[in-house]
Amino acid sequence: MKNNFRKKINHVAIIPDGNRRWAKGVGKTPSEGHRMGAQRIEELSRNALKSGVKYLTFWGSSKENLKKRPLDEKRESLNFN
């Protein structure tokens, strides 16, 4: 039986979570964790486009979460190239 599930997906929403925890667990800075998360988002975006997904939504962060983060970390997370 052929799986046609991907062809039926119209909208994908992604809530990245755990970048800081991952970074801490592998001895990296929070900013490095956010950078890796951004790279994964790029990969997911390319794959979604190739699969025919029309709408892709990402939740970046809540105001409450941003209030808890150091200013340098917030600045770095907005400067990914």
Helices and strands as residue ranges (DSSP letters): G 5-8, E 11-14, H 19-25, H 30-50, E 55-58, H 63-68, H 71-77
